[in-house]
Amino acid sequence: MAPASLRSSPGFALAALACLVLALMLPAAASAAGRAATVRTLDAQMRHAGPSSSAYVVDLDAGAPIYARRAEVPRMPASVEKLYTSATTLRRLGAGGRIATSVLAETEPDAAGVVDGDLYLKGGGDPTFDLLDSNRLAQQVADAGIVEVTGRVLGDESAFDTRRGVPSSGFRLTSEVGPLSALTFNRGRTGQSAPYWQNRPANFAAGVFAKQLRAAGVEVSRKARRGATPEDAALVTAWRSQPVGDLLRLMNQPSDNFMAEMLVKVLGAQFGGAGSTAAGTRVMREELSELEIAPTIVDGSGLSRSDRTSPRDVVTLLAELNGDAAFTGSLGVAGRSGTIASRMRGTAAQDRCRAKTGTLRDVSALAGYCTTTGGGQVAFAFLMNYVSPWSARTLQDRMAVALATYRP
């Protein structure tokens, strides 16, 4: 031990502090593992995941696989399916694309601001259209100089089919998603405890909009209802959603099934010839085929147990979209945000890994990216079927931590 006089000197204190900092740094550096050690760690976890689980990991910097276990076998992806919905929406609409809810008039307003006929509230499938947006849209109508509508306000949801549910429910309405409509309003909720869901979304939206028009100074005397917009109707104004990049973040971080199923129908309506789940998933398959990815896609959310994809296909997509800020930024951050906000805290994966989770009864999945402690980039997909989701998450978290400390 150094003499007491030396131990009390400023120089000794600084040296001791430097040694302490170095000691704290050493465990993190020592935990970094090369490829062989990383593979052993991943293998150890995958053995506990059972024979119906698969994994694939790629070093994005080297463009080479790090690990593969039954990587070609299609599995139920659960909400990892939303990565395919996100990629297709981005590639078709662009990160800055928006979804419009339009107001059209049966006839052009006259010089006095009177619309002789009906006013149409036409939905385009904006999943976030709500009371505030509708009120702003009503004010835009008043600002356009319209003071009276002699007919009705008609809600137009014709951009989508009338199926309210998703394939996993036989297209019946379920509380897991809520009613799907091209003119969705407040996510199909009434704002009351009973009935909780809107029975006729287009009528509901049109009725609220008519009240808001009156509050904005536009006279509408007749009762609102549902109706289709004539082709020769005159555009008055429109409300545009948040950019697609923001919508994807709102979908992926909390894993919002309603948002995913709405976006699939938007894809169908705009690019598939029909605002249906079937048309939208067909657009997804067409888009993904260009990347040589061929999953079985039944819906946009991953709720269907008929959805199938392989870890290799998921990682192929991740590699293709790496560097796309709207895509990568839509994913949750380990220990910080989204469905992995409480996972991997205090580990090397915290703040270094971004990922999309997936959970169904006996299904758990995790796929995304990790920036390693050495500054490298890896992409991974862990698809675990016929497992306990809680136990599987522990395995996945250990695997992600191993990737965060990977050094080639």
C-alpha positions as CSV (number, residue, x, y, z in Angstrom):
1,M,0.0,0.0,0.0
2,A,1.2,3.5,-0.8
3,P,2.2,5.8,2.1
4,A,-0.5,7.9,3.7
5,S,1.1,11.1,2.4
6,L,1.1,9.8,-1.2
7,R,-2.5,8.4,-0.9
8,S,-3.7,11.9,0.1
9,S,-1.9,13.7,-2.9
10,P,-4.0,15.0,-5.9
11,G,-1.9,13.0,-8.3
12,F,-2.5,9.7,-6.5
13,A,-6.3,10.5,-6.4
14,L,-6.3,11.1,-10.2
15,A,-4.4,7.9,-10.9
16,A,-6.7,5.9,-8.7
17,L,-9.7,7.4,-10.5
18,A,-8.2,6.4,-13.9
19,C,-7.6,2.9,-12.6
20,L,-11.3,2.7,-11.5
21,V,-12.6,3.9,-14.8
22,L,-10.4,1.4,-16.6
23,A,-11.6,-1.4,-14.3
24,L,-15.2,-0.4,-15.1
25,M,-14.5,-0.5,-18.8
26,L,-12.8,-3.9,-18.8
27,P,-15.9,-6.1,-18.3
28,A,-17.6,-4.5,-21.3
29,A,-14.5,-5.0,-23.5
30,A,-14.0,-8.5,-22.2
31,S,-17.6,-9.5,-22.9
32,A,-17.1,-8.8,-26.6
33,A,-17.1,-12.1,-28.5
34,G,-15.9,-13.3,-31.9
35,R,-17.9,-15.3,-34.3
36,A,-17.2,-18.7,-32.8
37,A,-18.2,-17.6,-29.3
38,T,-21.2,-15.8,-30.6
39,V,-22.4,-18.9,-32.5
40,R,-22.0,-21.0,-29.3
41,T,-24.1,-18.5,-27.4
42,L,-26.8,-18.4,-30.0
43,D,-26.8,-22.2,-30.4
44,A,-27.2,-22.6,-26.6
45,Q,-30.3,-20.4,-26.6
46,M,-31.9,-21.9,-29.7
47,R,-31.6,-25.5,-28.3
48,H,-34.0,-24.4,-25.6
49,A,-36.4,-22.9,-28.2
50,G,-37.2,-26.3,-29.6
51,P,-37.4,-27.8,-33.1
52,S,-40.2,-25.4,-34.4
53,S,-37.9,-22.3,-34.0
54,S,-35.5,-20.8,-36.5
55,A,-32.9,-18.0,-36.6
56,Y,-30.7,-16.1,-39.0
57,V,-28.1,-13.4,-38.4
58,V,-26.1,-11.5,-40.9
59,D,-23.1,-9.2,-40.6
60,L,-24.3,-6.2,-42.7
61,D,-20.9,-4.7,-43.0
62,A,-19.3,-7.9,-44.4
63,G,-22.5,-9.0,-46.1
64,A,-22.0,-12.5,-44.7
65,P,-24.0,-14.8,-42.4
66,I,-23.0,-15.0,-38.8
67,Y,-25.5,-17.7,-37.7
68,A,-28.2,-19.9,-39.3
69,R,-30.5,-22.5,-37.7
70,R,-33.3,-23.8,-39.8
71,A,-33.1,-20.4,-41.5
72,E,-35.1,-21.4,-44.6
73,V,-38.0,-23.0,-42.7
74,P,-41.2,-20.9,-42.9
75,R,-42.7,-20.0,-39.4
76,M,-45.6,-18.0,-38.1
77,P,-44.1,-14.5,-37.7
78,A,-46.8,-12.9,-35.6
79,S,-46.3,-9.2,-35.6
80,V,-43.0,-9.4,-37.3
81,E,-45.3,-9.5,-40.3
82,K,-45.6,-5.7,-39.9
83,L,-42.1,-5.4,-41.3
84,Y,-43.5,-6.5,-44.7
85,T,-46.4,-4.1,-44.4
86,S,-44.0,-1.3,-43.5
87,A,-41.6,-2.0,-46.4
88,T,-44.4,-2.2,-49.0
89,T,-46.1,1.0,-47.7
90,L,-42.8,2.8,-47.8
91,R,-41.9,1.6,-51.3
92,R,-45.3,2.4,-52.7
93,L,-46.3,5.6,-51.0
94,G,-42.9,7.0,-49.9
95,A,-41.9,8.1,-46.4
96,G,-43.5,11.5,-47.1
97,G,-46.7,10.1,-48.5
98,R,-50.0,11.0,-46.8
99,I,-53.5,9.6,-46.9
100,A,-56.3,12.1,-47.6
101,T,-59.8,12.5,-46.3
102,S,-61.6,14.8,-48.7
103,V,-64.6,17.0,-48.8
104,L,-66.4,17.3,-52.1
105,A,-69.5,19.2,-53.1
106,E,-72.3,17.9,-55.4
107,T,-72.2,21.4,-57.1
108,E,-69.8,24.2,-57.0
109,P,-70.6,26.7,-54.2
110,D,-72.4,29.8,-55.7
111,A,-71.2,33.4,-55.2
112,A,-73.0,33.5,-51.8
113,G,-71.2,30.3,-50.6
114,V,-74.2,28.0,-50.9
115,V,-73.8,24.4,-52.0
116,D,-77.0,23.4,-53.8
117,G,-77.0,19.7,-52.9
118,D,-74.9,17.4,-50.8
119,L,-71.5,17.6,-49.2
120,Y,-69.4,14.4,-49.2
121,L,-66.9,13.4,-46.6
122,K,-64.8,10.9,-48.5
123,G,-62.4,8.6,-46.6
124,G,-59.1,7.4,-48.0
125,G,-58.2,5.0,-45.2
126,D,-56.3,7.4,-42.8
127,P,-56.1,5.2,-39.7
128,T,-55.5,8.3,-37.5
129,F,-58.4,10.4,-38.6
130,D,-60.1,11.6,-35.4
131,L,-62.2,14.3,-33.7
132,L,-59.6,17.0,-33.9
133,D,-58.7,16.3,-37.6
134,S,-62.4,16.3,-38.5
135,N,-62.9,19.6,-36.7
136,R,-60.0,21.2,-38.5
137,L,-61.4,19.9,-41.8
138,A,-64.8,21.5,-40.9
139,Q,-63.0,24.8,-40.3
140,Q,-61.3,24.5,-43.7
141,V,-64.7,24.1,-45.3
142,A,-65.9,27.3,-43.6
143,D,-62.6,29.1,-44.5
144,A,-63.3,28.1,-48.2
145,G,-66.3,30.4,-48.1
146,I,-69.1,27.8,-47.8
147,V,-71.9,29.0,-45.5
148,E,-74.7,26.6,-46.4
149,V,-75.3,23.1,-47.6
150,T,-78.9,22.6,-48.9
151,G,-78.6,18.8,-48.9
152,R,-76.9,16.4,-46.5
153,V,-73.4,15.5,-45.3
154,L,-72.7,12.0,-46.7
155,G,-70.0,9.8,-45.4
156,D,-68.2,7.9,-48.2
157,E,-66.3,4.8,-47.2
158,S,-66.4,3.2,-50.7
159,A,-62.6,3.1,-51.1
160,F,-62.7,0.0,-48.9
161,D,-64.9,-3.1,-48.9
162,T,-67.4,-3.4,-46.1
163,R,-65.7,-6.2,-44.2
164,R,-65.0,-4.8,-40.8
165,G,-62.7,-7.6,-39.5
166,V,-59.6,-9.5,-40.5
167,P,-58.9,-13.0,-41.9
168,S,-58.1,-14.4,-38.5
169,S,-61.6,-13.6,-37.3
170,G,-63.4,-14.7,-40.4
171,F,-63.6,-11.0,-41.3
172,R,-65.9,-10.4,-38.3
173,L,-65.4,-7.4,-36.0
174,T,-63.2,-8.1,-33.1
175,S,-62.0,-6.0,-30.2
176,E,-58.4,-6.9,-31.1
177,V,-58.6,-4.7,-34.2
178,G,-61.8,-2.7,-34.3
179,P,-64.0,-1.9,-37.3
180,L,-62.1,-1.3,-40.5
181,S,-63.5,1.5,-42.8
182,A,-62.1,3.8,-45.4
183,L,-63.8,6.6,-43.3
184,T,-62.6,5.4,-40.0
185,F,-63.1,8.0,-37.2
186,N,-61.5,7.7,-33.8
187,R,-60.5,4.2,-34.7
188,G,-64.1,3.1,-34.8
189,R,-64.8,4.0,-31.2
190,T,-68.1,5.7,-30.2
191,G,-66.5,7.4,-27.1
192,Q,-69.1,5.6,-24.9
193,S,-69.0,2.4,-22.9
194,A,-72.0,1.0,-24.8
195,P,-72.0,0.6,-27.7
196,Y,-68.2,0.8,-27.7
197,W,-67.7,0.3,-31.4
198,Q,-69.4,2.2,-34.2
199,N,-71.9,0.0,-36.0
200,R,-71.9,2.3,-39.1
201,P,-68.6,4.1,-39.3
202,A,-69.4,6.3,-42.3
203,N,-72.7,7.4,-40.8
204,F,-71.0,8.1,-37.5
205,A,-68.2,10.2,-39.1
206,A,-70.6,12.1,-41.3
207,G,-72.9,12.9,-38.3
208,V,-70.0,14.3,-36.2
209,F,-68.7,16.3,-39.2
210,A,-72.1,17.9,-39.8
211,K,-72.2,19.1,-36.2
212,Q,-68.7,20.5,-36.5
213,L,-69.7,22.3,-39.7
214,R,-72.6,23.9,-37.9
215,A,-70.3,25.0,-35.1
216,A,-68.0,26.5,-37.7
217,G,-70.9,28.6,-39.2
218,V,-71.9,26.3,-42.1
219,E,-75.7,25.7,-42.1
220,V,-76.6,22.0,-42.7
221,S,-80.2,21.3,-41.9
222,R,-80.7,17.7,-43.1
223,K,-79.5,14.6,-41.2
224,A,-76.2,13.0,-42.2
225,R,-75.9,9.5,-43.6
226,R,-73.7,7.3,-45.7
227,G,-73.4,7.7,-49.5
228,A,-71.0,7.4,-52.5
229,T,-69.4,10.5,-54.0
230,P,-70.4,11.3,-57.6
231,E,-67.5,11.3,-60.1
232,D,-68.2,14.9,-61.1
233,A,-68.3,16.2,-57.5
234,A,-66.1,19.3,-56.9
235,L,-63.2,19.1,-54.5
236,V,-63.6,21.7,-51.7
237,T,-60.7,20.8,-49.4
238,A,-58.9,17.8,-47.8
239,W,-57.2,16.7,-44.6
240,R,-53.9,14.9,-45.0
241,S,-52.6,12.4,-42.5
242,Q,-49.2,12.4,-40.9
243,P,-46.4,11.3,-43.3
244,V,-46.1,7.5,-43.9
245,G,-42.8,7.5,-41.9
246,D,-44.7,8.7,-38.8
247,L,-47.6,6.3,-39.4
248,L,-45.1,3.4,-39.5
249,R,-43.6,4.5,-36.1
250,L,-47.1,4.7,-34.6
251,M,-47.8,1.2,-36.0
252,N,-44.5,-0.6,-35.2
253,Q,-43.5,0.6,-31.8
254,P,-46.7,-0.4,-30.0
255,S,-47.4,-3.1,-32.6
256,D,-50.8,-1.6,-33.6
257,N,-52.9,-4.3,-35.4
258,F,-55.5,-1.8,-36.5
259,M,-53.0,0.5,-38.2
260,A,-51.5,-2.5,-40.0
261,E,-54.8,-3.8,-41.3
262,M,-55.8,-0.3,-42.4
263,L,-52.6,0.2,-44.3
264,V,-53.0,-3.1,-46.1
265,K,-56.4,-2.0,-47.4
266,V,-54.9,1.4,-48.4
267,L,-52.4,-0.5,-50.5
268,G,-55.2,-2.5,-52.1
269,A,-57.3,0.5,-52.8
270,Q,-54.4,2.5,-54.4
271,F,-52.4,-0.2,-56.1
272,G,-54.4,-3.4,-56.1
273,G,-57.7,-2.5,-57.7
274,A,-59.8,-2.9,-54.5
275,G,-59.7,-1.7,-50.9
276,S,-59.6,-5.2,-49.5
277,T,-57.3,-7.3,-47.4
278,A,-56.9,-9.7,-50.3
279,A,-55.9,-7.0,-52.8
280,G,-53.5,-5.3,-50.3
281,T,-51.7,-8.5,-49.5
282,R,-51.4,-9.2,-53.2
283,V,-49.6,-5.9,-53.6
284,M,-47.3,-6.9,-50.7
285,R,-46.4,-10.1,-52.3
286,E,-45.7,-8.4,-55.7
287,E,-43.5,-5.8,-54.0
288,L,-41.6,-8.4,-52.0
289,S,-41.1,-10.7,-55.0
290,E,-38.9,-7.9,-56.4
291,L,-36.6,-8.5,-53.5
292,E,-36.7,-12.3,-54.0
293,I,-38.8,-12.7,-50.9
294,A,-41.7,-15.1,-51.0
295,P,-43.6,-15.2,-47.7
296,T,-47.2,-16.5,-47.3
297,I,-49.1,-13.3,-46.5
298,V,-52.7,-13.4,-45.4
299,D,-53.0,-10.1,-43.5
300,G,-50.9,-7.1,-42.6
301,S,-50.7,-7.5,-38.9
302,G,-49.6,-11.1,-38.4
303,L,-52.7,-12.0,-36.4
304,S,-53.4,-14.9,-38.8
305,R,-51.8,-18.2,-38.0
306,S,-51.7,-18.9,-41.7
307,D,-49.0,-16.2,-42.2
308,R,-45.6,-17.8,-42.9
309,T,-42.1,-16.6,-43.5
310,S,-38.5,-17.7,-42.9
311,P,-35.9,-15.9,-40.9
312,R,-33.8,-15.7,-44.1
313,D,-36.6,-13.8,-45.9
314,V,-37.0,-11.4,-42.9
315,V,-33.2,-10.7,-42.8
316,T,-33.2,-10.2,-46.6
317,L,-35.8,-7.5,-46.1
318,L,-33.9,-5.9,-43.2
319,A,-30.7,-5.8,-45.2
320,E,-32.5,-4.2,-48.1
321,L,-34.1,-1.5,-45.9
322,N,-31.0,-0.9,-43.8
323,G,-30.2,2.8,-43.9
324,D,-33.8,3.8,-44.6
325,A,-34.4,6.2,-41.7
326,A,-38.2,5.9,-41.9
327,F,-38.1,2.1,-41.7
328,T,-35.4,1.7,-39.0
329,G,-36.7,4.6,-37.0
330,S,-40.1,3.0,-36.8
331,L,-38.7,0.1,-34.7
332,G,-38.6,0.0,-30.9
333,V,-35.3,0.5,-29.1
334,A,-34.2,-2.0,-26.6
335,G,-34.7,-0.8,-23.1
336,R,-36.2,2.5,-24.3
337,S,-39.3,2.4,-26.5
338,G,-42.0,0.4,-28.1
339,T,-42.7,-3.2,-27.2
340,I,-39.1,-3.7,-26.1
341,A,-39.0,-0.7,-23.8
342,S,-38.7,-2.9,-20.7
343,R,-36.5,-5.6,-22.3
344,M,-32.7,-5.8,-22.2
345,R,-32.3,-2.9,-19.8
346,G,-28.9,-2.6,-18.4
347,T,-27.3,-4.9,-21.0
348,A,-25.1,-4.2,-24.0
349,A,-28.2,-4.4,-26.2
350,Q,-29.9,-1.4,-24.6
351,D,-29.9,1.5,-27.0
352,R,-27.9,-0.6,-29.5
353,C,-30.7,-2.9,-30.8
354,R,-33.8,-1.8,-32.7
355,A,-36.4,-4.5,-33.3
356,K,-40.0,-5.6,-34.0
357,T,-41.6,-8.1,-31.7
358,G,-44.3,-10.7,-32.5
359,T,-46.5,-12.6,-30.1
360,L,-49.4,-15.0,-30.5
361,R,-50.5,-17.9,-28.4
362,D,-47.4,-20.1,-28.4
363,V,-45.6,-17.9,-30.9
364,S,-42.8,-15.4,-30.1
365,A,-40.6,-13.5,-32.6
366,L,-38.0,-10.8,-32.6
367,A,-36.3,-9.2,-35.7
368,G,-34.3,-6.1,-36.3
369,Y,-30.8,-4.6,-36.1
370,C,-28.0,-4.2,-33.6
371,T,-25.1,-1.8,-33.6
372,T,-22.4,-3.7,-31.9
373,T,-20.0,-2.4,-29.2
374,G,-17.4,-2.4,-31.9
375,G,-19.5,-0.2,-34.2
376,G,-20.6,-2.9,-36.6
377,Q,-24.1,-3.6,-37.9
378,V,-26.0,-6.9,-37.8
379,A,-29.5,-7.9,-38.8
380,F,-31.3,-10.8,-37.2
381,A,-34.6,-12.7,-37.1
382,F,-35.6,-15.1,-34.4
383,L,-38.9,-16.9,-35.1
384,M,-40.0,-19.2,-32.4
385,N,-43.2,-21.3,-32.8
386,Y,-45.0,-23.6,-30.3
387,V,-43.1,-22.1,-27.4
388,S,-44.0,-20.2,-24.2
389,P,-43.8,-16.6,-25.3
390,W,-42.5,-15.5,-21.9
391,S,-39.6,-18.1,-21.9
392,A,-38.9,-17.3,-25.6
393,R,-38.4,-13.7,-24.9
394,T,-35.7,-14.5,-22.4
395,L,-33.9,-16.5,-25.0
396,Q,-34.3,-13.8,-27.6
397,D,-33.0,-11.1,-25.2
398,R,-29.9,-13.2,-24.5
399,M,-29.3,-13.7,-28.2
400,A,-29.7,-9.9,-28.9
401,V,-27.2,-9.2,-26.1
402,A,-24.7,-11.6,-27.7
403,L,-25.1,-9.8,-31.1
404,A,-24.6,-6.4,-29.4
405,T,-21.2,-7.6,-28.2
406,Y,-20.2,-9.4,-31.4
407,R,-16.9,-8.6,-33.0
408,P,-15.9,-10.1,-36.4
